[in-house]
Amino acid sequence: MSNPKHAGEPNPLPEDVARSIARAVRGLEYGSVEIIVHNSNVVQIERHERIRLQVPAVRAGDPVAGGNGAKA
């Protein structure tokens, strides 16, 4: 895949690599896809998915939420 005679020209991305990258991105709501390259070749694809949780509303007097400590 690497061509030292044309170092400034991009190498075409093999279809299997492009499919793997697309699969890593597909369905990812929050997160990142990291592509590791060595000698102009994709050698690793990492998918880091984040799951965002809904934070419940803070109630006055809730000791965990920092209220006044009164028990309900």
Buried (B, 14 or more C-beta within 10 A) or exposed (E): EEEEEEEEEEEEEEEEBEEBBEEBEEEEEEEEBEEEEEEEEBEEBEBEEEEEEEEEEEEEEBEEEEEEEEEE
